[in-house]
């Protein structure tokens, strides 16, 4: 199966890259939680951080898809 929702097996390099991205977002999330006061702005910052994480993860996934396509030629 291929397409938007297909499973993509990550190689070790991409697993490491995804872990690095996740850890960076977790660090920022913790900083925001500890630093900002509760309110709409903090909620929006957290929501946008989540959106940014989704896109960063998709970028790692896209790179793995390209690697898989090159290696299957």
N, C-alpha and C positions, 0 to 999 in steps of 0.2 A: 504494500500500500504506500502510495506517495501522496503528498499534498500538505495542506496547511496543518492538519491534525494528526499526521502520521507520526509514529514513534521514531525518534532519532537516537541512535546509540552513540553516546559520546566516547571519544577516545580519551586517553589519560591526559593529554594536553588540554583538551576542552573541559574536562572535569576540573582540572586545576584552575583554569581561567574562570569557570563558573563559580568555583569556591571563592576565588579572590574577589570577584564582583559581589557575591553575596555577603562576604565579610565586610566589605567597604560599606554596603548599604546598612548592614546591621549596626556598624559603628556609628554611622550618621543618625540612624533611628534612635539609638540610645542617647546620643548627644542631644537630639531634639527633645526627647522625653525628659531628660534631666534638666534642660536649660530653659525651655519655653514654658510660659504659664498656659493653663488650659484656656481654650477659646477657639473661635472659628478659625483664626489664622493658623494655630497649631494643627487643628484638624485638617485644614487644607494642605498644609506643608506635608503632613503624613500621607495624605491621599496622593499628592503629586509624587512623593518619594516612591510610593507603591507603583504608580504608573511608570516612573522612570526605571524601576527595577524590572518590570515586565519587559520594557523595550530593550534594556541592557541584556536580559536573558535571551530575548529573541535574537539579538545580534550575535550572541555566542552560538545559539542554535543554527543560525544562518551560515555562520562560518563552518560549523561541523558538516552541514549539508553540502557545502561546496567541497570540503575535503573528501567527503564520501563519494561525491560525483567524480572527482578527479581520480580517486583510487580505484574506481570501478571501470575505468576506461581501458 
